[in-house]
Structure formats: C-alpha cells, structure tokens
C-alpha cells in the first residue's frame, strides 16, 4: 500500500511550515512575550491545546510508521536463508541414503510359517 502523491505533498508542506515556524521562533522573528501567554488564559489554553494536539498526532503517526515497518514482509535474513539451504541439503541427503539403503539391502528373509512342506 503506497501513499499517494497528494498525501505526501500535504505532509511535506506541513513539515515545511513547522520548520519555518521553528526557525522563526529560534530567530525571535515570531514570538509572544511570556507575560502575554501566561497573562491571557485564552492564549494559554490555546497553546496547551495546540501543543497537545501536535504531540498526539505525531505520536500516532510515528506509531503507525513503526507498526507498518514491523508488519511488512521483509524476507529472510541471511542466517535464515542459510538454515533453509542446509535443510534442503539435508533432505536431499536423506533421500539419497534411503535410495542407497534400498539398493544394497538384501531381500527380506522368507517367513517360515508361510512355506508349505514338500509332500512326495
């Protein structure tokens, strides 16, 4: 399941906007004085809500990414491939040994009870 180009574009735009806001905060081009944020309850609640929402959305998408990576079939590791190869070789060896054993083994002895005595 692949993400469409529109979804990827939206996510890249969102990340770009967040990076721009972060750079503006670092350079003090876009800051509110702390007295305004603490003094105005509406601003304080908005900031708490915004921060919580962004943190939850980020945590959800990181969780989705990690779980999709864990559930995606990635094939066998080199160790597992070697073990499967050795298992195949062992099966071939067992088959060869059984063929040799059946070719070399003497005929089973006849059952004496099934023989009928000669009456002359």
DADAZI-V304050 format. One record per backbone hydrogen bond with DSSP energy under -0.5 kcal/mol. CO is the residue of the C=O (numbers start at 1). NH is the residue of the N-H. Records with the same first field share a line. If there is no record, write none. Layout:
# DADAZI-V304050
CO=NH  NH
This chain:
# DADAZI-V304050
4=8
5=9
6=10
7=11
8=12
9=13
10=14
11=15
12=16
13=17
14=18
15=19
16=20
17=21
18=22
19=23
20=24
21=25
22=26
23=27
24=29  30
25=28
33=36  37
34=38
35=39
36=40
39=41
40=44
41=45
42=46
43=47
44=48
45=49
46=50
47=51
48=52
49=53
50=54
51=55
52=56
53=57
54=58
55=59
56=60
57=61
58=62
59=63
60=64
61=65
62=66
63=67
64=68
65=69
66=70
67=71
68=72
77=81
78=82
79=83
80=84
81=85
82=86
83=87
84=88
85=89
86=90
87=91
88=92
89=93
90=94
91=95
92=96
93=97
94=98
95=99
96=100
97=101
98=102
99=103
100=104
101=105
110=112
111=114  115
118=120
